[in-house]
């Protein structure tokens, strides 16, 4: 499994070892990245800010720019369980 998050697109590649949760896990990484971009946008809505604040609180970090790889994995595993 591999995910590439580019400035204007994202590519998720599933390999033979992928299982049912693999796509959900990788989509969790993409969701976190996209939410961070929306949260930091100058026209972010109050709802996006509220959702972003909840995510930051869950991860124990003060900014989307400061999210570590470990926190990214924590979020992706949580997304697997949620879905």
N, C-alpha and C positions, 0 to 999 in steps of 0.2 A: 504494500500500500504506500502510496506517495501522494502528497498534496503540494501543489505549487500555487501560492497566492501571489498574483501579479498585480500591478497597479490598476489594470482595467479588466481582469478576468481571473478565474481560478480553475485549476485542473486537478481532478481527483482521479488517480489511476488505481484500479483494483487488480491485485495480482492473484495468482492461484491460491495462495494461503489465506486470502480474505475470507471472513465468515460473515454472519448476518449483522454483527454489530460494527464491522469495520467501517462501512460507509457512514453510519451514524456518528462514530468517533471522529472521523475526518471532517464530516460536515460540522461537528461541534467546533473544531478549530476555525473553520471558515466563518461560522456564525460569530464567534468571538472577535475575529479580525474585522468583520463587517460592522459589528456593533460598535467597536472602538472607533472606526472611521466615522460612523454616523454621530456618535457621541461627541467627537471632537470637531465636528463640522460647525461652522458659524451659525447655520440655520437649524441646528438640532432642536427638535420639539421638546416640550417639557416631559412628554411620555418617554422619549428616547433617553433623556437625561435621567429620569427616574429608573428606568430599566438598567441603564449603564451603572448607576450608583449601586443598585442591588447586586449586579455582577461583581463590581469592584469590592463590595463588602464581603460577598461570598468568598472571593479569592484572597481577601486580606491585603489588598494593595490600594494605593491612592490614585493611580493613573493607568490608563490602558497602555501608555508608553512604557510603563515599568513592569509589565507582566512578564514573568520568567517562563522558561520552558516547562518547569515543574508545574507552575500554576496553569499553563495552557493545557497540560496533560490532565490536571485535576478537573478542569472545566470539560474537556472532551469526554472523560470517563463519566462525569455527572450527566452529560447529554445522552450518552449511551443508556444509562440507567433510566433516565426520564422517558425516553422514547421506547 
